[in-house]
Amino acid sequence: MEKLTVDKMDPKKILVAPSLLAADFANLESELKRIEDAGADLLHLDIMDGHFVPNLTMGPPVISAIRKVSKLPFDVHLMLTDPIKYVEPFCKAGADLITFHIECDNDADDVIAEIRKHGVSVGISVKPKTPASAIEKYLDKIDLVLVMSVEPGFGGQSFMSEVVPKIAEIRKMANKVNPAIHVEVDGGIDGKTVNQVVPAGANMLVAGTAVFRAPDGAKAAIERLHAAQNQLP
């Protein structure tokens, strides 16, 4: 399957990436079909090592298994202390985009080079308290910035509105050196909080609970997020 790298996706379009953490893991194949049919643009996969963040999730075998039953681009978020070790296994498992944390133990340039070596799109993530300046010098080398709007580790947390100015700052900085960059936001995103992050410049929206567990269904939930298109600056 040809990789749909993020650089081929329009940064002026709202893209919705449901987070698999909120899915019913006993029925993953049907859950994936459900969000594909509902209009998801990507699938967000949170990879946690129990060290960088206080939780454990899934590894390459799970990604490889679901790759066989999903056509969605895989947006793989490595919340790992030592992500460079795991770039190759996740690329081989089917990642289309790999995002790592600027706060990890590895040199960011080394991780970027390792991801590029495998022909996969590159993202850098920042925790809520990490300033935008921490990633400024990498903006011309990457395809995406992921701003965490909750402390990473567990799904279902409440949105932290204090990150909104940082989203705007990153979008402004990126426009100067790399206008094609995507600004992604993850944590507490739903039909209400989308109205804060999109006007600030976020175009890629990670939503777990709000999509997989929406009372009126995933299709309606994804439509609510896509409806913010006219709010993009």
Secondary structure in CASP SS format (residue, H / E / C, confidence):
PFRMAT SS
TARGET T0000
AUTHOR 0000-0000-0000
METHOD secondary structure of the structure
MODEL  1
M C 1.00
E C 1.00
K C 1.00
L C 1.00
T C 1.00
V H 1.00
D H 1.00
K H 1.00
M C 1.00
D C 1.00
P C 1.00
K C 1.00
K C 1.00
I C 1.00
L E 1.00
V E 1.00
A E 1.00
P E 1.00
S E 1.00
L H 1.00
L H 1.00
A H 1.00
A C 1.00
D C 1.00
F H 1.00
A H 1.00
N H 1.00
L H 1.00
E H 1.00
S H 1.00
E H 1.00
L H 1.00
K H 1.00
R H 1.00
I H 1.00
E H 1.00
D H 1.00
A C 1.00
G C 1.00
A C 1.00
D C 1.00
L C 1.00
L E 1.00
H E 1.00
L E 1.00
D E 1.00
I E 1.00
M E 1.00
D E 1.00
G C 1.00
H C 1.00
F C 1.00
V C 1.00
P C 1.00
N C 1.00
L E 1.00
T C 1.00
M C 1.00
G C 1.00
P H 1.00
P H 1.00
V H 1.00
I H 1.00
S H 1.00
A H 1.00
I H 1.00
R H 1.00
K C 1.00
V C 1.00
S C 1.00
K C 1.00
L C 1.00
P C 1.00
F E 1.00
D E 1.00
V E 1.00
H E 1.00
L E 1.00
M E 1.00
L C 1.00
T C 1.00
D C 1.00
P H 1.00
I H 1.00
K H 1.00
Y H 1.00
V H 1.00
E H 1.00
P H 1.00
F H 1.00
C H 1.00
K H 1.00
A H 1.00
G C 1.00
A C 1.00
D C 1.00
L E 1.00
I E 1.00
T E 1.00
F E 1.00
H E 1.00
I C 1.00
E C 1.00
C C 1.00
D C 1.00
N C 1.00
D C 1.00
A H 1.00
D H 1.00
D H 1.00
V H 1.00
I H 1.00
A H 1.00
E H 1.00
I H 1.00
R H 1.00
K H 1.00
H C 1.00
G C 1.00
V C 1.00
S E 1.00
V E 1.00
G E 1.00
I E 1.00
S E 1.00
V E 1.00
K C 1.00
P C 1.00
K C 1.00
T C 1.00
P C 1.00
A H 1.00
S H 1.00
A H 1.00
I H 1.00
E H 1.00
K H 1.00
Y H 1.00
L C 1.00
D C 1.00
K C 1.00
I C 1.00
D C 1.00
L E 1.00
V E 1.00
L E 1.00
V E 1.00
M E 1.00
S C 1.00
V C 1.00
E C 1.00
P C 1.00
G C 1.00
F C 1.00
G C 1.00
G C 1.00
Q C 1.00
S C 1.00
F C 1.00
M C 1.00
S H 1.00
E H 1.00
V H 1.00
V H 1.00
P H 1.00
K H 1.00
I H 1.00
A H 1.00
E H 1.00
I H 1.00
R H 1.00
K H 1.00
M H 1.00
A H 1.00
N H 1.00
K H 1.00
V H 1.00
N C 1.00
P C 1.00
A C 1.00
I C 1.00
H E 1.00
V E 1.00
E E 1.00
V E 1.00
D E 1.00
G C 1.00
G C 1.00
I C 1.00
D C 1.00
G C 1.00
K C 1.00
T C 1.00
V H 1.00
N H 1.00
Q H 1.00
V H 1.00
V H 1.00
P H 1.00
A H 1.00
G C 1.00
A C 1.00
N C 1.00
M E 1.00
L E 1.00
V E 1.00
A E 1.00
G C 1.00
T H 1.00
A H 1.00
V H 1.00
F H 1.00
R C 1.00
A C 1.00
P C 1.00
D C 1.00
G C 1.00
A H 1.00
K H 1.00
A H 1.00
A H 1.00
I H 1.00
E H 1.00
R H 1.00
L H 1.00
H H 1.00
A H 1.00
A H 1.00
Q H 1.00
N H 1.00
Q H 1.00
L C 1.00
P C 1.00
END
